[in-house]
């Protein structure tokens, strides 16, 4: 078992503690963004805890996602997350790792 308080951004879980999962907490100031990236052959889930995220996924229209919602991002898709609100955006990402 692994327990971590969700009060600071950073890694929550990753190998060697886990075998197939990587997870972390992201906190973004208003207007800040993670930056466009690809998680290669890995699927990703983003769970919005606080704030409003602008989620941009390759080949799709950007969409605003509010707290208490989750987003699935398919493998090999460029994506970016931006804080679209006036307060902090907090979300947890979880990526499935494949061998």
C-alpha positions in Angstrom: 0.0 0.0 0.0 1.1 3.6 -0.7 -0.6 6.7 0.7 0.2 10.3 -0.1 -1.5 13.5 0.8 -2.7 15.5 -2.2 -1.3 18.8 -1.1 1.7 19.3 -3.4 2.2 18.8 -7.1 4.4 15.9 -8.2 4.6 12.2 -8.6 2.0 10.1 -6.6 3.0 6.7 -7.9 5.4 5.3 -10.4 7.8 2.3 -10.8 9.4 0.7 -8.9 6.6 1.0 -6.4 4.0 0.2 -9.1 4.4 -2.1 -12.1 2.1 -0.7 -14.8 0.9 2.7 -13.5 2.3 6.2 -13.3 0.3 8.9 -11.6 0.8 12.5 -10.4 -0.8 15.6 -9.1 -0.6 18.8 -11.3 -1.3 22.3 -10.0 -1.5 25.1 -12.5 -1.9 28.8 -11.9 -4.5 30.7 -14.0 -3.4 30.8 -17.7 -0.6 28.2 -17.1 -0.3 25.1 -19.2 1.5 21.8 -19.1 2.8 22.0 -22.6 2.0 19.8 -25.6 3.2 16.3 -25.3 2.6 12.7 -26.3 2.4 9.7 -23.9 3.6 7.4 -26.7 1.7 4.0 -26.5 0.2 4.9 -23.2 -3.4 5.7 -22.4 -4.0 8.5 -19.9 -6.8 9.5 -17.6 -7.1 13.0 -16.1 -9.3 13.7 -13.1 -10.1 17.3 -12.5 -10.2 18.1 -8.8 -10.5 21.9 -8.7 -10.8 24.6 -11.4 -11.5 24.4 -15.1 -9.2 22.8 -17.6 -9.0 23.5 -21.3 -8.1 20.1 -22.7 -6.6 20.0 -26.2 -6.2 16.6 -27.9 -4.8 16.2 -31.4 -7.6 15.8 -34.0 -10.3 17.1 -31.7 -11.8 20.5 -30.8 -10.5 21.9 -27.5 -13.0 21.5 -24.6 -13.3 23.1 -21.2 -13.7 20.5 -18.4 -14.8 21.5 -14.9 -14.0 19.9 -11.5 -15.5 16.5 -10.7 -15.0 15.3 -14.3 -12.5 13.0 -15.9 -11.0 12.9 -19.4 -9.6 9.8 -21.2 -6.8 10.6 -23.7 -6.0 7.8 -26.1 -2.5 6.5 -26.7 -0.2 8.4 -29.2 -2.3 11.6 -29.2 -0.6 15.0 -28.7 -2.3 16.8 -25.9 -2.1 19.8 -23.6 -3.9 20.9 -20.5 -4.3 24.6 -19.7 -5.9 26.3 -16.7 -8.9 28.1 -18.2 -10.2 29.5 -14.9 -9.4 32.3 -12.5 -8.2 30.1 -9.6 -5.8 27.1 -9.3 -6.4 24.1 -11.5 -5.6 20.8 -9.7 -5.8 17.5 -11.4 -4.5 13.9 -11.1 -3.2 12.1 -14.2 -2.8 8.4 -14.4 -0.9 6.7 -17.3 -0.9 3.0 -18.0 2.6 1.7 -18.8 3.1 -1.0 -21.4 6.2 -3.2 -21.8 
